[in-house]
Amino acid sequence: MSNVRMRRAQAAIVALTAGALALTACSAGAKQGAGDDQSRKDAEKMRGQIAFADAAASKGPAAPVPGATPGGTIKVYQRDTYAHLDPAQLYVSDQGSLSTLLFRRLTAFNEDNNGKYNVVGDLATDSGEKSDGGKTWTYKLKDGVKFEDGKPITSTDLRHTFERQFADFITSGPTYVQRWLADSNSTAGYRKLLPGGPYGGKHLPKSVLDTPDDHTIVFHFKKPVGDLPYALALAGYGVVEKAKDTKEKYDKAPVASGPYKIQPGSFKNGKGITLVKNAQWDPKTDPTRHQYPDEFDIQFSVSYIDSTQRLMADNTDNQTAISFNNQVDAASLQRVANDPKIKARSTSGYQPYVGVMNFNMRRLKDKRIREAIAYAMPIQSILDAYGTPGGGELAGSYISPTLTGYKNIDPYGKLKNPLGDVAKAKAILKKAGKLGMKLTYAHNTAVEPAKYSVAVADNLKKAGFDVQNKELPSDTYYDIIGKTDNQFDVYPSAWGADWPSALTVLPPVYDGRQIQDGGTNYALYNNPETNKEIDRISQETDQKKAAADWFALGEKILKDDLPQIPTFYYKQVQLHGSKIGGVMNNNILSAIDPTKLYVKK
């Protein structure tokens, strides 16, 4: 993603703009890089169905990290200041990493010491009890869960947590649960269910959200919801203490429920924030987190280049340093891969983002034209522009290898011929009688797109197109291509899932009913059959069947309609100091897992 300030599901939308977190470490083709073999194995573990755990698997404490010792301070280098601290406003990668230490939710994704994932009960005793065909979900709260002030967490706090999501000042967090409760696909639509939130004394009716006792919360939906345990594990649904809710001010002074809390007065915009142990956190109730370090000293405004140089040096304080989200800058990737000592302190993994080249379906209505462009597209050159090795992998599908149901496909032979088949493209164009056709290719002005745009335009010209190369400003790029009447034929974008299900990929990107200015269906693709299938699969409560159906739909869209051509799957490489232990890449966070870290003695 170009900016970790973007929401998780939309983070990769802007992945091709300047300073891309998910892109600056992309590799050339399928070349081996730091941790490539391991990241493939990790992704394979993600492809199987991520189970919804029962009560036994949801009990704490979390399995000890081998060799872990308590104590010490970990210094954390971060490029960006945390724009939000209110759990309801958290929806970006860096904030998601922070939230694992500060806030608990009804459910949580758990990665064991072998890299296997499941969804466990966090505040809840299990991942949820489904009834009424998936329209009703019931959660029981664990005993002994508390806020940092010692107050027990009750269903009243959970009700308030979800009801305040409807308030107008909550604008940056996820909206899945709100939309499902309101049976609405729009922000304006779901807010009508509880205008202003609970602050005027109003509440959601019991027929929508019920709290029959202090330890129970029940969600009632009008349609079956199969992915609720996944959604509830998002950072944006962290619990908020009702008695301490200060509305907008809560964004600067939230109440913690996780193993760490914010040291009062430590948050300095542009400078840093300090996390210290939360004495009210009980490890016996928590199956996912640890509390090994005494403190996390988080420093802001440390660029990728700067953090890379410090961590490669591994001297003095840098030995006990890491970054939750900064990745190795593109210029340093080769050194990391070639230096055994540095490589030993690196981790790499897939991110859930897939880069694509959009075809404007309102302008390029003839599929033969789109096919010609697809065959000509040099996806290798696109990947090469971002540095090597270890940061990316050529893509054949719209669905990332991190998602359940992923299969390796290549319907247009792009993996076999990643530099583009110009001859085949020209033959298709000639048969269509469109040689010399004008084609407007748009991209932003960041360094990397400027590099690969030369190869893209060159291949398209060789294929027989009269290419008009249009550069767009990086800061407003997605505002411009997000217009339904944009005047461009071909333009790049990307998308990343909120959790390992294509429910968070296909509907937002390929549902024709979502076409609107500022929307995320950038190809302006609208097929009634696809829309109908999206509705059907969205209500499928058998997760294994839903995963297979989502992938089949994605493959059908790609083969039959071709609104986009995939370019590459995102990966990244991160470094840590030699005295940091417990370093594991978490494919849900798309980064290092902060909850397992410790200082080596």
C-alpha positions, -999 to +999 in steps of 0.1 A: +000+000+000+012+034-007+004+048+026-002+029+058-028+055+066-052+037+043-078+013+055-068-024+054-091-035+027-083-005+007-047-003+016-035-018-017-059+003-037-032+030-036-004+005-037+012+020-068+017+055-054+048+070-038+063+054-007+044+021-011+046-001+020+035-032+002+054-025-030+088-011-023+103-045-017+089-063-048+111-088-066+117-097-102+095-125-113+097-157-093+133-153-084+143-166-050+149-141-023+152-137+015+128-161+030+109-169-003+108-206+004+094-201+039+069-175+028+055-200+002+052-226+030+035-201+052+010-192+025+002-228+020-008-230+056-032-201+050-049-217+020-066-244+041-097-235+059-089-213+089-110-230+116-134-214+140-121-226+173-141-241+201-139-233+238-110-256+245-088-239+219-099-205+231-086-208+266-054-192+278-026-188+283-010-187+249+016-214+242+050-201+253+073-189+226+104-212+227+133-196+245+114-165+255+125-146+286+107-117+303+120-081+307+138-055+287+127-027+263+122-032+226+128-001+204+103+000+175+111+021+143+079+033+125+076+055+095+042+070+104+026+084+135-005+065+145-033+087+131-059+070+154-059+052+188-096+047+192-103+010+184-133+020+162-111+041+140-084+015+134-084+000+099-048+002+086-018-021+088+004-002+113-025+005+136-036-031+133-002-042+146-004-018+175-039-030+184-027-065+190-009-053+221-035-028+234-070-040+227-090-072+229-120-082+208-147-109+209-125-131+186-089-131+174-068-147+148-043-170+164-010-181+149+006-209+168+044-215+170+042-237+139+026-210+118-009-225+118-038-201+120-073-203+135-100-180+149-103-182+186-125-166+213-106-136+227-130-119+251-155-146+242-153-182+253-152-194+217-154-182+182-192-179+183-223-201+183-242-199+150-280-206+148-310-198+126-291-207+095-263-182+102-287-153+110-280-154+147-246-155+165-242-158+203-211-150+223-204-157+260-178-136+277-149-151+297-146-145+334-117-124+345-113-101+315-107-065+326-099-030+313-066-014+325-085+004+353-095-029+367-132-027+357-146-061+344-155-062+307-192-069+304-217-072+276-228-036+284-193-025+272-196-048+241-230-034+232-216+001+236-186-008+214-208-018+185-234+009+189-209+037+189-198+025+155-229+041+141-219+076+154-210+102+128-175+108+142-165+072+136-153+075+100-122+054+096-129+019+109-145-012+093-182-013+086-189-049+080-208-056+112-228-023+110-238-031+074-248-066+082-269-055+112-286-029+091-288-051+060-274-022+041-245-018+016-239+019+022-226+041+050-256+064+049-278+033+050-264+016+080-262+049+100-299+052+098-302+022+121-289+042+151-284+078+141-257+094+162-249+062+180-259+055+217-250+090+230-286+103+230-298+074+251-310+053+222-300+017+215-302-009+189-334-030+194-330-064+210-341-079+177-308-066+162-284-067+192-293-083+225-274-085+258-296-107+280-270-107+308-236-093+317-218-122+300-238-126+267-242-107+235-263-119+206-262-106+170-293-109+149-290-105+111-317-104+084-295-126+061-271-154+069-236-142+078-209-168+075-178-147+082-187-130+115-159-146+135-134-133+110-149-098+110-150-095+148-113-102+149-106-069+130-087-042+150-117-019+145-139-040+168-117-037+199-137-033+231-143+003+244-151+009+281-185+026+282-179+046+314-147+061+300-159+068+264-151+105+257-163+103+220-138+122+198-113+126+227-111+088+231-090+088+200-060+102+220-066+084+253-082+050+249-085+024+277-065-007+271-076-043+275-046-061+261-012-070+277+001-034+273-013+001+278-002+035+267+021+053+292+002+085+301+016+115+283+039+095+261+022+100+228+039+127+208+027+133+172+056+127+148+079+116+177+067+085+194+047+066+220+056+042+248+037+011+258+041-004+293+027-036+309-010-036+318-012-052+352-049-060+348-044-083+318-047-119+328-028-143+305-050-172+317-078-156+297-058-149+265-050-177+240-030-154+216-009-128+234+022-126+255+037-100+278+074-106+276+090-071+272+086-045+300+082-017+274+079-009+237+096+024+229+080+033+195+097+060+175+079+077+146+093+094+115+119+067+108+119+061+071+123+027+055+158+036+044+167+048+079+153+018+097+169-006+072+203+010+077+200+010+115+189-027+117+215-038+092+242-022+113+229-041+144+250-019+168+243-006+203+205+001+207+198-014+173+204-049+186+172-047+206+152-029+179+127-039+153+099-023+132+063-036+133+057-024+098+086-008+081+101-030+054+135-032+038+138-004+013+142-015-023+178-004-027+189-026+002+171-058-007+200-073-027+224-067+002+200-084+027+197-114+004+234-117-002+247-112+033+241-143+054+244-125+087+218-099+078+196-124+060+195-145+092+178-115+108+152-111+081+117-124+077+095-123+046+060-132+038+031-126+015+008-097+019-029-102+010-026-077-019-028-084-056-018-058-082-038-055-114-041-035-146-076-023-150-095-021-184-122+005-185-152-016-193-172+014-205-146+023-231-131-011-240-163-030-246-148-055-271-133-083-251-108-089-280-093-055-273-089-064-236-073-097-245-048-080-268-038-057-240-036-086-215-013-106-237+009-076-244+012-065-208+048-070-195+040-080-159+076-089-153+086-053-160+060-040-136+074-063-108+110-054-117+104-017-111+102-022-074+135-039-065+147-074-060+145-099-044+119-113-020+092-087-023+067-100-048+056-128-071+040-128-105+002-133-104-022-154-124-053-148-103-073-120-087-071-139-054-039-138-032-021-170-021-029-160+015-066-165+009-086-197+016-095-213-016-065-200-036-054-220-066-026-214-090-041-205-124-027-187-155-055-184-181-037-159-203-002-175-200+013-146-182+034-167-158+049-185-188+055-153-208+057-125-182+074-101-206+043-102-228+034-119-261+033-089-284+029-111-316-002-128-302-016-095-290-011-079-325-027-109-342-058-105-320-060-068-326-056-072-364-084-098-365-106-074-346-098-047-372-084-024-346-048-019-356-038+017-349-066+021-322-059+049-298-054+037-262-051+060-232-028+045-206-028+063-172-005+059-143+008+081-114+040+100-112+057+080-085+092+066-094+082+030-098+052+035-121+073+059-141+099+031-146+075+003-157+052+026-178+079+028-204+078-010-209+040-011-208+036+017-234+063+001-256+047-033-257+013-018-264+027+002-293+044-029-307+011-047-304-005-021-328-020+004-304-016+042-307-007+047-271-015+080-253+006+080-221-011+100-193+007+108-161-015+116-131-005+132-098+002+105-071-017+122-043-050+124-062-045+094-085-073+072-071-097+102-069-092+106-106-094+070-118-123+065-093-145+088-114-171+068-133-166+090-163-128+089-163-114+091-198-087+064-195-086+030-210-059+012-190-047+020-155-032+001-125-046-005-090-045-032-063-066-046-035-060-065-003-083-086+018-094-078+053-093-114+064-084-146+045-117-148+026-125-135-009-157-121+006-135-090+012-122-090-023-147-099-050-178-079-038-160-046-033-141-048-066-164-066-090-200-059-078-215-037-105-240-022-081-210-006-062-200+015-092-200+051-081-176+081-079-151+072-053-160+035-054-136+006-056-149-011-088-122+007-108-128-013-140-164-002-140-173-039-144-210-048-142-223-083-150-258-091-135-248-128-133-217-119-113-238-096-090-263-124-084-235-149-076-219-124-052-252-123-033-255-161-032-220-168-020-222-139+005-249-158+024-231-192+023-224-203+059-202-233+049-168-216+048-151-243+029-178-242+002-178-204+001-140-203-004-143-227-034-172-208-048-154-174-044-124-187-063-145-202-090-163-169-095-130-150-096-117-174-122-149-170-142-147-132-142-111-134-153-117-159-181-151-148-194-151-110-189-115-099-182-121-065-165-085-066-152-053-086-157-034-096-126+002-085-123+018-096-090+012-108-055+027-086-028+054-097-004+077-079+019+110-083+038+116-070+073+146-069+096+152-071+134+181-067+158+202-097+169+189-095+205+152-097+195+136-131+197+102-146+188+102-129+154+075-145+131+057-131+101+020-130+105+001-132+073-031-118+088-012-087+099+010-087+068+039-080+091+058-092+121+036-103+150+043-080+180+027-103+206+055-130+204+085-107+207+110-108+235+145-095+244+172-121+244+193-122+275 
